[in-house]
């Protein structure tokens, strides 16, 4: 838990420092753009959540108690971060030095660690598929924010959301595809967790 919290926090802070150092915009605008990345938001959620779990464990000195549904939602988010980067974004740039370290931690190491933690803490009660609609609220709100702000600022954090470059129709299709992708990944996690529960 502590390792996941530290890796996530350090990676987010390092990435923020690097973005500020290389930005030509104001600190305010750079900060908004920084938190316009789903990668940053997801890793920040991971850092906060696992910091809380670590604190709770240290205070109570007992087995950690947490909502497996919440953990599963966070695992879905960070899994999406890893998969989208590996298959869609990795070839779009070639970071070096500290940027590469932060990049790999955010997109590869942290997703892997969270997935392992999730697997090791599968609960004995089943997860209902009905939870997926609640898990989708965050990514849908994120898409709405990015597209609305992008309309006024002309900044789109990901190439597949670039309305001026791709056109509204293509971006709409991309958003629907991403929503379906989220749903399928979430359903896969629930199916796998329930399958493990049935064997216990």
N, C-alpha and C positions, 0 to 999 in steps of 0.2 A: 504493500500500500504506500509506504513512505517513498519508495523508489519511484513509483508511478507519479506521485504528487510532485516530487522534486524534479524529475525529468521533464514533466509537462510544464511546470512553472518556469524552470530555467530556459527551456526552449522558447516559450512564449516571450519571456523578458528579453532574451537574446535577439529574437527576431524583431521585436519592437525597437530595440536599440539600433539594430542594423538598418531598419527601415527609416528611422529618424535620421541616421547619419548619412543616408544616401538620398534623402528626399529633397526636392526643390520647393515643396509646399510648406505651409505653416504647420506648427506642431498640432494645432487643432484639426486641420484638414488631414494631415498624415495619420493622426490617431483614428479619425473616423474611417479612413480607408483601411487602416490596419484591422479594425474590428469588422470590416466588411467581408473579410475572408471567412468562409465556413470552417476552414482549417483552424484558424485562430480561436474562433468562438468555441469549437468543439474541444480543442485542447485546453482552453481556459475552464470549461465545464469539468473536464477530467481533473485538472489541477485542484479546483475548488472541492469537488466531490471526494477525491481521495485524500485531500488534506483533512476534510471533515471526518472521514472514516478513521484516519490515523489518530486524530485528536480524540475521537470517541473511544478508540481502543486503549489509548494511553491513560485516559481518565478512569474508565471503568474496569480496566484490567481483565476483561472477559472476552468471550467470543463476540466478534462484531455483529451487530444486528442492523440489517438494512433491507430496503425494499428491493427484491430481485427484479421487479419490473422496472424500477428506476435505473438500476445497474444495466439491465438489458437495453433500455433506450439509449443510454450513453454509449454502450458498446456498439450499437447500430450506427450511431453518429460517427464515432471514431473509425469504425470499419469502412464507412462510406468515404471518409477522408483518405484512408489508405488506398482503397481500390481505385477511386477516381484519379488520384495522383499517379499511381503505378501505371494505369492503362491509358489515361488521357493527357496527363500534364507533364510527366517526367521528361518527355522528349522536347518540351517547349523551351527549356533553358538548362544551363549547365553551371550550377553554383560551385564556388570554391571556398576553401578556408572555413571560417566560422559560419559562413552562410550555408555551406554544405552540411556542416554538423547540425545546425539548427533545422535545416530542411529535412534531413534524414530522421532526426528525432521526432519532429512533428508528424511526418507522413509515414514513417516505417516502424520505428522503435515503439513509440507510444501506442499506436494501434495494436501492435503485436502483444505488448504487455497487458493491455486492458482485455484483449480477447482471452489470453491465458488466465487472467484473474477471473473473468466471467465463467470460463469453463470449470475452474476449480471450485466455484461457489454456486453451482447449479443447485437450486433448492429442491426439496422433495415434493412441493406442491406444483401443479401444472400452471403454465401461463396461458391465459385466454387470448385468442386471436383478436378479441375486441379491443385490446390495449393498443393495437397498432394505430388506431385513429388518433389516440392521444399523443403517441410518439411522433406522429407526422405534423403536429401543430408547430413545433419549433422550426423544422426545415421549410414549411410553407410560409411562415411569417418571415423567415430569412429571405426567401425568394422575393416576396412582396416588397420588403425593405430595399433590397439591392436593386430591383427593377425600378421602383419609384425614385429612389435617390439617383440612380444612373440616368434617368430621364432628365433630371435637373443638373447633375454634375458632369455627365458624360463619362463617368468612371464606372466600369464594370470589372469586378475582381477576376472573373474567369472568362476565357474566350467564348465558351458556349453560351454565355449570357449577354454577349455584346450585341445589343439591338441595332445600333447604327451599322455595324459591320455585317451582321447576318440577316437582319430584317426581323420584324415582330413575329411573323408567322413561324420562322425557323426557331426562334428563341422559345416561343410558346410550345412548339413540339419538343424541344429540348427539356423544358420544364416538366412537361407531362411525362417524358421519358424518365427524368430523374425521380419524379414522384413515384412512378411505377417501380423503379429500381429500389428506392427506399422501402417500399411496401414488400417487395420480394425478399430483400435482405432481412427485414424485420420478421417476416413470416418464416424464413429459413431458421433464424435463431430460436423462435418459439417452437417450431417443429422439432428441432434438435434437442432443445431443453426438455420438452415433453417426452421425447423418445427415451432420453436418459432416465427420466423420472419413472417411466413405465418399467424400466429394467431394475429399479431399486427395490 
